[in-house]
Amino acid sequence: MASWLQRVFLIVPVCTALLWPVGSALAQADDPLEPMVAADIKRRTIKEDMLDSENFELGGYVGALGIEDFGSNTVLGLSLAYHINEDFFVEAIYGVSEARQTSYELLSGAVELLTDDQRELSYYSLAVGYKVLPGQVFISRKLAFNTHFYVTAGVGNTEFAANRYATYTLGAGYKIYLSDFFAVDIGMRDHLFNHQLFGASRQTNNFEGRLGLSVFF
Amino acid sequence: MPKRAFVSPPVAWLSALVWILAAVCSAPAQAGWFGSEPDIVVTVSSAYLDVYSGPGRGYPIHHALEYGEPITLLKSRAGWIKVATGRGFEGWIKREDMQYTLGPDGQVPEFTDEYRTDAVVNHFELGAALGRFGGADSVTLSLGYRFTRHLTLEASYEQQAGQYSDSELLSAGLLHQPFPEWRVSPFLRMGAGVINVNPSATLVDTEDREDSVLQASLGVYVYLSRRFFLRAEYINHHLLTTRKTNEEVSEWRVGFNAFF
């Protein structure tokens, strides 16, 4: 058994050592061609289409959503943004959460205003965002991350209590770019909509605090 | 004691596996399996160029490029271009500063700002819009494909939230732009689809209904930045109902479309 193991440890490095130069030699054999290829490249005109653009941003977030009168609960969401220029972006967000019982339901004990299905809440919003206060945060003397604040304003719909409500969404957040294409987002949104679940129409503010991650592509 | 002349099969497999793994790991660096595109290299043709730490004018300038210095263009984002110097230093330069560089052919790279219709042909287009559908608020998501300079095939999904009913509309259409080279370019769209109307749950029980819809719309694309447009349109929806009379709904809509 011991000799078998020894052979493994001997043969693997030997094989690697023997075959490695072959691989490198093959790669090097390409080298003499390079000047010819390079000469060909030299003639081309550089156009913007050749350059990879990273204007889209896809992200996910988790947070807490306070549904007015219905308690607060976890919210999970997805976001897709398109960065128009260094100042503006447009963003689509979609989130799901669930309403808890109102204090009236809890105190009365037996009353159920909504069924379980009706307690499920989902929303989406299409927003325009403005990036403000760009800068850097220093983690150590040598390591700094780019950051900026942003504010958003959007319109969308909320599906709740078997109804769809036209919803305005206001938001703000702080974005930390761990690399050029990977960012952490600490943000909040306020989803405003009117409902008549308690008789008269009333406007509700539904605040959401969230932590998200996003990638640019 | 006779020994086996060659390696036992498990050992051979193992060493082969190790070698393949090593080869695969080093392959991208050697042969560029994942990125076969050659580097885009330009040289600086002005006295100096500022390099910012991030894609925005508010980020600190932490480097300056010298006249004649070769730089590799890595990617672009929102009007900024990420570059790398020969010494491996990376940062962002303004897109407008590309006019102070020269390509390998001695020409200024083509980073034009004018509205070029060809830049969007054979590209997909993602759009989102808000509007007023009759008396209801509407939100629309659309996906299009521009297959010639003039024609776009488009599918869209729209939700309406009204006081007495909610509805959903799924449609497909063909869009024609007679003057695609204009910065503000009008279009005509014909489409058809299905609308599903659900009366509000707070009202007395009424039935959901599904109708076919024919659409004709007139609108305009406004060029905002490269491959990004504002789109405004007026749509006439003709609902083919199962009742005695058909229904007409007008809608105003405004939104953004991005080509990718």
HADDOCK unambig.tbl for C-alpha pairs under 7 A between the chains (distance, minus, plus):
assign (segid A and resid 8 and name CA) (segid B and resid 11 and name CA) 5.82 0.50 0.50
assign (segid A and resid 12 and name CA) (segid B and resid 15 and name CA) 4.78 0.50 0.50
assign (segid A and resid 15 and name CA) (segid B and resid 15 and name CA) 6.67 0.50 0.50
assign (segid A and resid 16 and name CA) (segid B and resid 19 and name CA) 5.82 0.50 0.50
assign (segid A and resid 27 and name CA) (segid B and resid 30 and name CA) 6.52 0.50 0.50
assign (segid A and resid 42 and name CA) (segid B and resid 104 and name CA) 4.97 0.50 0.50
assign (segid A and resid 42 and name CA) (segid B and resid 105 and name CA) 5.80 0.50 0.50
assign (segid A and resid 43 and name CA) (segid B and resid 104 and name CA) 6.69 0.50 0.50
assign (segid A and resid 43 and name CA) (segid B and resid 105 and name CA) 5.16 0.50 0.50
assign (segid A and resid 44 and name CA) (segid B and resid 105 and name CA) 6.26 0.50 0.50
assign (segid A and resid 45 and name CA) (segid B and resid 103 and name CA) 6.54 0.50 0.50
assign (segid A and resid 45 and name CA) (segid B and resid 105 and name CA) 6.15 0.50 0.50
assign (segid A and resid 45 and name CA) (segid B and resid 107 and name CA) 6.95 0.50 0.50
assign (segid A and resid 45 and name CA) (segid B and resid 109 and name CA) 6.52 0.50 0.50
assign (segid A and resid 46 and name CA) (segid B and resid 103 and name CA) 6.11 0.50 0.50
assign (segid A and resid 46 and name CA) (segid B and resid 109 and name CA) 4.78 0.50 0.50
assign (segid A and resid 46 and name CA) (segid B and resid 110 and name CA) 6.12 0.50 0.50
assign (segid A and resid 47 and name CA) (segid B and resid 109 and name CA) 5.77 0.50 0.50
assign (segid A and resid 47 and name CA) (segid B and resid 110 and name CA) 4.62 0.50 0.50
assign (segid A and resid 47 and name CA) (segid B and resid 111 and name CA) 6.37 0.50 0.50
assign (segid A and resid 48 and name CA) (segid B and resid 110 and name CA) 6.13 0.50 0.50
assign (segid A and resid 48 and name CA) (segid B and resid 111 and name CA) 5.38 0.50 0.50
assign (segid A and resid 51 and name CA) (segid B and resid 75 and name CA) 5.63 0.50 0.50
assign (segid A and resid 51 and name CA) (segid B and resid 76 and name CA) 6.75 0.50 0.50
assign (segid A and resid 52 and name CA) (segid B and resid 75 and name CA) 4.86 0.50 0.50
assign (segid A and resid 52 and name CA) (segid B and resid 76 and name CA) 6.29 0.50 0.50
assign (segid A and resid 53 and name CA) (segid B and resid 75 and name CA) 5.56 0.50 0.50
assign (segid A and resid 53 and name CA) (segid B and resid 76 and name CA) 4.61 0.50 0.50
assign (segid A and resid 53 and name CA) (segid B and resid 77 and name CA) 5.78 0.50 0.50
assign (segid A and resid 54 and name CA) (segid B and resid 75 and name CA) 6.96 0.50 0.50
assign (segid A and resid 54 and name CA) (segid B and resid 76 and name CA) 6.02 0.50 0.50
assign (segid A and resid 54 and name CA) (segid B and resid 77 and name CA) 5.11 0.50 0.50
assign (segid A and resid 55 and name CA) (segid B and resid 77 and name CA) 5.27 0.50 0.50
assign (segid A and resid 55 and name CA) (segid B and resid 78 and name CA) 6.11 0.50 0.50
assign (segid A and resid 83 and name CA) (segid B and resid 78 and name CA) 5.72 0.50 0.50
assign (segid A and resid 84 and name CA) (segid B and resid 78 and name CA) 5.50 0.50 0.50
assign (segid A and resid 84 and name CA) (segid B and resid 225 and name CA) 6.93 0.50 0.50
assign (segid A and resid 85 and name CA) (segid B and resid 78 and name CA) 4.07 0.50 0.50
assign (segid A and resid 85 and name CA) (segid B and resid 79 and name CA) 5.62 0.50 0.50
assign (segid A and resid 86 and name CA) (segid B and resid 55 and name CA) 6.74 0.50 0.50
assign (segid A and resid 86 and name CA) (segid B and resid 56 and name CA) 5.38 0.50 0.50
assign (segid A and resid 86 and name CA) (segid B and resid 78 and name CA) 5.53 0.50 0.50
assign (segid A and resid 86 and name CA) (segid B and resid 79 and name CA) 6.63 0.50 0.50
assign (segid A and resid 134 and name CA) (segid B and resid 58 and name CA) 5.38 0.50 0.50
assign (segid A and resid 134 and name CA) (segid B and resid 59 and name CA) 5.98 0.50 0.50
assign (segid A and resid 135 and name CA) (segid B and resid 58 and name CA) 6.58 0.50 0.50
assign (segid A and resid 135 and name CA) (segid B and resid 59 and name CA) 5.28 0.50 0.50
assign (segid A and resid 146 and name CA) (segid B and resid 54 and name CA) 6.42 0.50 0.50
assign (segid A and resid 156 and name CA) (segid B and resid 139 and name CA) 6.60 0.50 0.50
assign (segid A and resid 162 and name CA) (segid B and resid 201 and name CA) 6.48 0.50 0.50
assign (segid A and resid 163 and name CA) (segid B and resid 200 and name CA) 6.40 0.50 0.50
assign (segid A and resid 163 and name CA) (segid B and resid 201 and name CA) 6.43 0.50 0.50
assign (segid A and resid 164 and name CA) (segid B and resid 161 and name CA) 5.89 0.50 0.50
assign (segid A and resid 164 and name CA) (segid B and resid 166 and name CA) 6.48 0.50 0.50
assign (segid A and resid 165 and name CA) (segid B and resid 161 and name CA) 6.04 0.50 0.50
assign (segid A and resid 166 and name CA) (segid B and resid 137 and name CA) 6.65 0.50 0.50
assign (segid A and resid 166 and name CA) (segid B and resid 161 and name CA) 5.76 0.50 0.50
